[in-house]
Amino acid sequence: MQMKRSVLGVVACVMILTFVTSGCIFMKVQRPHDKDYALTELGDKIGKSELKSFLWLFAWGDAGTKAAADNGGIKVIKHADVEYYVILMGLYTRITTVLYGD
């Protein structure tokens, strides 16, 4: 019985570590939309737009490029990033488009 509890404890610890380190519990990453980093210029303005979802059932917002450009007053887009913020494998999700330009 003691051996069984020890094994279950180790399995539980491994599962918790796996979820934490793989981003299943919490993840916040930002990545570029561009593949040509050598010539990237960011510009003077930053515009953001986002969408959110909750309980895998409800989603709202506009994470489009036009919305981000309008929010930042950007006329010429020079670079774009996307940011993901996820809690509990998508129970709550926020996706943000970040534009840089003039």
VOGU-3710 file (C-alpha; in Angstrom, 3 decimals, decimal comma):
1> mqmkrsvlgv> 0,000/0,000/0,000  2,846/2,392/0,878  4,608/1,565/-2,398  1,422/2,295/-4,356  1,103/5,742/-2,726  4,734/6,527/-3,485  4,305/5,601/-7,139  1,108/7,673/-7,381  2,916/10,629/-5,780  5,770/10,410/-8,288
11> vacvmiltfv> 3,329/10,126/-11,205  1,394/13,153/-9,951  4,607/15,201/-9,653  5,693/14,243/-13,163  2,288/15,165/-14,578  2,307/18,546/-12,825  5,831/19,293/-14,069  4,836/18,282/-17,590  1,818/20,584/-17,594  3,743/23,522/-16,142
21> tsgcifmkvq> 6,770/23,239/-18,434  4,793/22,583/-21,626  2,531/25,602/-21,291  -0,657/23,654/-20,589  -1,347/25,610/-17,402  -0,009/29,015/-18,474  1,602/30,303/-21,640  2,585/33,810/-22,744  4,656/34,009/-25,910  5,251/36,600/-28,582
31> rphdkdyalt> 6,515/35,709/-32,031  7,100/37,635/-35,250  4,906/37,336/-38,329  7,910/38,085/-40,532  10,622/35,692/-41,713  13,122/38,295/-42,920  14,650/39,586/-39,687  17,798/41,084/-41,227  15,907/44,010/-42,760  13,357/44,607/-39,994
41> elgdkigkse> 12,627/48,227/-39,120  10,080/48,832/-36,386  8,982/52,406/-37,014  7,836/55,051/-34,535  4,284/53,841/-33,823  2,840/50,698/-32,239  -0,715/49,477/-32,759  -2,415/46,557/-31,054  -5,624/44,635/-31,563  -6,832/41,566/-29,701
51> lksflwlfaw> -9,399/38,864/-29,428  -10,360/36,884/-26,348  -12,075/33,580/-25,751  -13,444/31,996/-22,603  -14,491/28,436/-21,728  -13,778/27,323/-25,323  -17,304/28,561/-26,112  -17,268/32,357/-26,302  -14,970/34,542/-28,374  -14,988/38,269/-29,055
61> gdagtkaaad> -12,744/40,970/-30,432  -10,837/41,797/-33,586  -7,167/40,819/-33,758  -6,869/41,831/-37,374  -4,133/43,854/-38,981  -6,466/46,715/-39,939  -7,749/47,069/-36,369  -4,188/47,175/-35,013  -3,131/49,742/-37,624  -6,178/51,909/-36,872
71> nggikvikha> -5,561/51,689/-33,105  -1,955/52,828/-33,528  -2,535/55,389/-36,255  -0,215/53,413/-38,549  -0,319/54,093/-42,292  2,804/52,106/-43,306  3,287/48,704/-41,639  6,926/47,742/-41,163  6,708/44,707/-38,869  4,096/42,563/-37,120
81> dveyyvilmg> 4,164/40,298/-34,069  1,521/38,084/-32,516  1,243/37,430/-28,786  -0,507/34,421/-27,255  -1,695/34,429/-23,641  -3,308/31,100/-22,695  -4,499/29,790/-19,323  -5,439/26,152/-18,642  -5,115/24,830/-22,188  -7,351/27,559/-23,589
91> lytrittvly> -9,900/28,012/-20,801  -9,030/31,690/-21,238  -7,151/32,863/-24,329  -6,052/36,284/-25,554  -4,406/36,719/-28,954  -2,900/40,123/-29,682  -1,635/41,422/-33,018  1,132/43,998/-32,559  2,073/46,231/-35,493  5,063/48,541/-35,813
101> gd> 5,242/51,281/-38,403  4,762/54,916/-39,281
//
